Amino acid sequence: MTDESRGAGGTVGPPWSVDVLADLHAGVLDEREAAQLWPRVNADPEARTIIEALEATTADLSALAHEPAPPMPAAFAERLDQALAAESAARQAAPFPAAAPQGPPAAPVVDLAAARRRRNKRVGWSAGIVTAAAAAIVAVVLTVPGTSQQNGTPAVAARPPAGPSVGSDGSGAEALVGGAMGMRDFGPLGNEQRLDACVSAAGLNPDERPVGIRPVNVDGKAGVLVIYTTGQLAQFRIVGFGADCGPGHPDKLFDKVVGKK
Amino acid sequence: MTAAAPTDADLIAAHAAGDPHAFSELVRRHRDRLWAVALRTMRDPEEAADALQEAFISAFRAAGNFRAESQVTTWLHRIVVNACLDRIRRKQARPTVPLPETGFNEPASPRDSMSEKETSLLVREALNQLPDEQRAPIVLVDVEGYSVAETARMLGIAEGTVKSRCARGRSKLAKVLGHLRNPDANANVRPEDSKRMSATSETSRSVGRAHCSPRNGEER
């Protein structure tokens, strides 16, 4: 039945073997044996005493689960927070696993030493990411081909629309938020400097780091989706800019908050 | 606008959607309770902290796989327990200190005079005297309330082995905790040698129907 030593085979009857009764109590014995033994146990004060001692033991053990939880010591809690911050930064640095099957496997518990090594490597920029994420907003930058360009970026402007489609008012963009988290694809804008110029022209703070940027097709026109958090759980701000955006010309197509109200 | 506090399931969904704050909130809500679970499952606080950290990182990554049919707390609980068991397995290459067969039969102090807090401390200390192969099933079944079948799956052993290890561990604990005072596990124990009989006389009448634990039918 098992690979363990068993009380079965010990004394069955007075004087009682504790191990036999512990097996009976734990359900180790087969049904036939148990059915024969229980009436004898219940009729014998000595056996009942042992069973009651085992019951008292399980009651003590069960009570442990209902004790008030002690707070996690501060040093351990801080270490945990740091590890999770590093993990969060790593997620923002790479496409979110839900949208990127090539991401790390989720189910197995990771090797802690490896996690710590990763944390140490990332700690520098993770602090920046986490800080930025706390104050972030979402912006969608849309570049409309065929419109005028700022300071010679014709190759960028000439690109055909790429990425998933959203409405001209940004409808449907909220469905892209999860998959776009961590992406840094400036699409038709080409680079971060161009995006910063658009963001500044729209009156937004270019120092607020987007948590996701990706190209989108807005009603047939090429664009880029940029995502910021709002500081509220499960809530994001998304803003759209046209391809003409740049210094002094925001070309912001839409700007809205999505997610939990 | 004022919104109700998000539920645990809301937070998991938000995290899976990329919200960088959602998981931190989930950790803040459940960290201490899960710390207690890790502490019960592991012998050493440092090991418990490492296991809990592994568990939260695992949950962070696996949130996209969470299915709403189970409770978030149950899901997290299992991840923490599995992380602890994983660490225990990794440690098993190292020698363990076996529980002595004699010399532990008397409780550290008379049970009747101890406060509840002292009692729980004694129970934790007694648990720590068990070898891991008995301690783990006892913690899962008797403390955490997993069924024998679930425990068997989590530990990768047969259900009969879980029951048998629980039986062996309980008979040792019964003596460590002072419920049984006879020094020889295989010898008979007279009623007058047992302590705290009356406290459990009612519940014990259902023994045998419960099999392995009063809570072993409870599904997580």
Boltz contact constraints between the chains, C-beta under 6 A:
constraints:
  - contact:
      token1: [A, 1]
      token2: [B, 160]
      max_distance: 6.0
  - contact:
      token1: [A, 2]
      token2: [B, 160]
      max_distance: 6.0
  - contact:
      token1: [A, 2]
      token2: [B, 161]
      max_distance: 6.0
  - contact:
      token1: [A, 2]
      token2: [B, 164]
      max_distance: 6.0
  - contact:
      token1: [A, 3]
      token2: [B, 161]
      max_distance: 6.0
  - contact:
      token1: [A, 4]
      token2: [B, 161]
      max_distance: 6.0
  - contact:
      token1: [A, 4]
      token2: [B, 164]
      max_distance: 6.0
  - contact:
      token1: [A, 4]
      token2: [B, 165]
      max_distance: 6.0
  - contact:
      token1: [A, 15]
      token2: [B, 188]
      max_distance: 6.0
  - contact:
      token1: [A, 16]
      token2: [B, 188]
      max_distance: 6.0
  - contact:
      token1: [A, 17]
      token2: [B, 186]
      max_distance: 6.0
  - contact:
      token1: [A, 18]
      token2: [B, 171]
      max_distance: 6.0
  - contact:
      token1: [A, 18]
      token2: [B, 185]
      max_distance: 6.0
  - contact:
      token1: [A, 19]
      token2: [B, 171]
      max_distance: 6.0
  - contact:
      token1: [A, 19]
      token2: [B, 185]
      max_distance: 6.0
  - contact:
      token1: [A, 22]
      token2: [B, 167]
      max_distance: 6.0
  - contact:
      token1: [A, 22]
      token2: [B, 170]
      max_distance: 6.0
  - contact:
      token1: [A, 22]
      token2: [B, 171]
      max_distance: 6.0
  - contact:
      token1: [A, 23]
      token2: [B, 167]
      max_distance: 6.0
  - contact:
      token1: [A, 25]
      token2: [B, 207]
      max_distance: 6.0
  - contact:
      token1: [A, 26]
      token2: [B, 163]
      max_distance: 6.0
  - contact:
      token1: [A, 26]
      token2: [B, 166]
      max_distance: 6.0
  - contact:
      token1: [A, 26]
      token2: [B, 167]
      max_distance: 6.0
  - contact:
      token1: [A, 26]
      token2: [B, 212]
      max_distance: 6.0
  - contact:
      token1: [A, 27]
      token2: [B, 163]
      max_distance: 6.0
  - contact:
      token1: [A, 27]
      token2: [B, 211]
      max_distance: 6.0
  - contact:
      token1: [A, 27]
      token2: [B, 212]
      max_distance: 6.0
  - contact:
      token1: [A, 28]
      token2: [B, 163]
      max_distance: 6.0
  - contact:
      token1: [A, 28]
      token2: [B, 164]
      max_distance: 6.0
  - contact:
      token1: [A, 28]
      token2: [B, 167]
      max_distance: 6.0
  - contact:
      token1: [A, 38]
      token2: [B, 208]
      max_distance: 6.0
  - contact:
      token1: [A, 45]
      token2: [B, 191]
      max_distance: 6.0
  - contact:
      token1: [A, 46]
      token2: [B, 191]
      max_distance: 6.0
  - contact:
      token1: [A, 49]
      token2: [B, 191]
      max_distance: 6.0
  - contact:
      token1: [A, 49]
      token2: [B, 194]
      max_distance: 6.0
  - contact:
      token1: [A, 50]
      token2: [B, 189]
      max_distance: 6.0
  - contact:
      token1: [A, 51]
      token2: [B, 204]
      max_distance: 6.0
  - contact:
      token1: [A, 51]
      token2: [B, 207]
      max_distance: 6.0
  - contact:
      token1: [A, 52]
      token2: [B, 197]
      max_distance: 6.0
  - contact:
      token1: [A, 52]
      token2: [B, 200]
      max_distance: 6.0
  - contact:
      token1: [A, 52]
      token2: [B, 201]
      max_distance: 6.0
  - contact:
      token1: [A, 52]
      token2: [B, 204]
      max_distance: 6.0
  - contact:
      token1: [A, 53]
      token2: [B, 174]
      max_distance: 6.0
  - contact:
      token1: [A, 53]
      token2: [B, 179]
      max_distance: 6.0
  - contact:
      token1: [A, 53]
      token2: [B, 180]
      max_distance: 6.0
  - contact:
      token1: [A, 53]
      token2: [B, 194]
      max_distance: 6.0
  - contact:
      token1: [A, 54]
      token2: [B, 170]
      max_distance: 6.0
  - contact:
      token1: [A, 54]
      token2: [B, 174]
      max_distance: 6.0
  - contact:
      token1: [A, 55]
      token2: [B, 200]
      max_distance: 6.0
  - contact:
      token1: [A, 55]
      token2: [B, 203]
      max_distance: 6.0
  - contact:
      token1: [A, 55]
      token2: [B, 204]
      max_distance: 6.0
  - contact:
      token1: [A, 55]
      token2: [B, 207]
      max_distance: 6.0
  - contact:
      token1: [A, 56]
      token2: [B, 179]
      max_distance: 6.0
  - contact:
      token1: [A, 56]
      token2: [B, 196]
      max_distance: 6.0
  - contact:
      token1: [A, 56]
      token2: [B, 200]
      max_distance: 6.0
  - contact:
      token1: [A, 57]
      token2: [B, 170]
      max_distance: 6.0
  - contact:
      token1: [A, 57]
      token2: [B, 173]
      max_distance: 6.0
  - contact:
      token1: [A, 57]
      token2: [B, 174]
      max_distance: 6.0
  - contact:
      token1: [A, 57]
      token2: [B, 177]
      max_distance: 6.0
  - contact:
      token1: [A, 57]
      token2: [B, 179]
      max_distance: 6.0
  - contact:
      token1: [A, 58]
      token2: [B, 142]
      max_distance: 6.0
  - contact:
      token1: [A, 58]
      token2: [B, 213]
      max_distance: 6.0
  - contact:
      token1: [A, 60]
      token2: [B, 123]
      max_distance: 6.0
  - contact:
      token1: [A, 61]
      token2: [B, 142]
      max_distance: 6.0
  - contact:
      token1: [A, 61]
      token2: [B, 143]
      max_distance: 6.0
  - contact:
      token1: [A, 64]
      token2: [B, 120]
      max_distance: 6.0
  - contact:
      token1: [A, 64]
      token2: [B, 123]
      max_distance: 6.0
  - contact:
      token1: [A, 64]
      token2: [B, 143]
      max_distance: 6.0
  - contact:
      token1: [A, 65]
      token2: [B, 143]
      max_distance: 6.0
  - contact:
      token1: [A, 67]
      token2: [B, 120]
      max_distance: 6.0
  - contact:
      token1: [A, 69]
      token2: [B, 32]
      max_distance: 6.0
  - contact:
      token1: [A, 69]
      token2: [B, 33]
      max_distance: 6.0
  - contact:
      token1: [A, 69]
      token2: [B, 36]
      max_distance: 6.0
  - contact:
      token1: [A, 71]
      token2: [B, 32]
      max_distance: 6.0
  - contact:
      token1: [A, 72]
      token2: [B, 31]
      max_distance: 6.0
  - contact:
      token1: [A, 72]
      token2: [B, 32]
      max_distance: 6.0
  - contact:
      token1: [A, 72]
      token2: [B, 35]
      max_distance: 6.0
  - contact:
      token1: [A, 76]
      token2: [B, 49]
      max_distance: 6.0
  - contact:
      token1: [A, 80]
      token2: [B, 53]
      max_distance: 6.0
  - contact:
      token1: [A, 83]
      token2: [B, 53]
      max_distance: 6.0
  - contact:
      token1: [A, 87]
      token2: [B, 57]
      max_distance: 6.0
  - contact:
      token1: [A, 87]
      token2: [B, 60]
      max_distance: 6.0
  - contact:
      token1: [A, 88]
      token2: [B, 20]
      max_distance: 6.0
  - contact:
      token1: [A, 96]
      token2: [B, 18]
      max_distance: 6.0
  - contact:
      token1: [A, 98]
      token2: [B, 16]
      max_distance: 6.0
  - contact:
      token1: [A, 98]
      token2: [B, 64]
      max_distance: 6.0
  - contact:
      token1: [A, 106]
      token2: [B, 61]
      max_distance: 6.0
  - contact:
      token1: [A, 106]
      token2: [B, 62]
      max_distance: 6.0
  - contact:
      token1: [A, 106]
      token2: [B, 65]
      max_distance: 6.0
  - contact:
      token1: [A, 107]
      token2: [B, 62]
      max_distance: 6.0
  - contact:
      token1: [A, 109]
      token2: [B, 54]
      max_distance: 6.0
  - contact:
      token1: [A, 109]
      token2: [B, 58]
      max_distance: 6.0
  - contact:
      token1: [A, 109]
      token2: [B, 83]
      max_distance: 6.0
  - contact:
      token1: [A, 109]
      token2: [B, 86]
      max_distance: 6.0
  - contact:
      token1: [A, 110]
      token2: [B, 57]
      max_distance: 6.0
  - contact:
      token1: [A, 112]
      token2: [B, 50]
      max_distance: 6.0
  - contact:
      token1: [A, 112]
      token2: [B, 54]
      max_distance: 6.0
  - contact:
      token1: [A, 115]
      token2: [B, 57]
      max_distance: 6.0
  - contact:
      token1: [A, 133]
      token2: [B, 20]
      max_distance: 6.0
  - contact:
      token1: [A, 178]
      token2: [B, 17]
      max_distance: 6.0
  - contact:
      token1: [A, 178]
      token2: [B, 18]
      max_distance: 6.0
  - contact:
      token1: [A, 181]
      token2: [B, 18]
      max_distance: 6.0
  - contact:
      token1: [A, 233]
      token2: [B, 6]
      max_distance: 6.0
  - contact:
      token1: [A, 233]
      token2: [B, 14]
      max_distance: 6.0
  - contact:
      token1: [A, 233]
      token2: [B, 21]
      max_distance: 6.0
  - contact:
      token1: [A, 233]
      token2: [B, 22]
      max_distance: 6.0
  - contact:
      token1: [A, 234]
      token2: [B, 14]
      max_distance: 6.0
  - contact:
      token1: [A, 234]
      token2: [B, 19]
      max_distance: 6.0
  - contact:
      token1: [A, 261]
      token2: [B, 1]
      max_distance: 6.0
  - contact:
      token1: [A, 261]
      token2: [B, 3]
      max_distance: 6.0
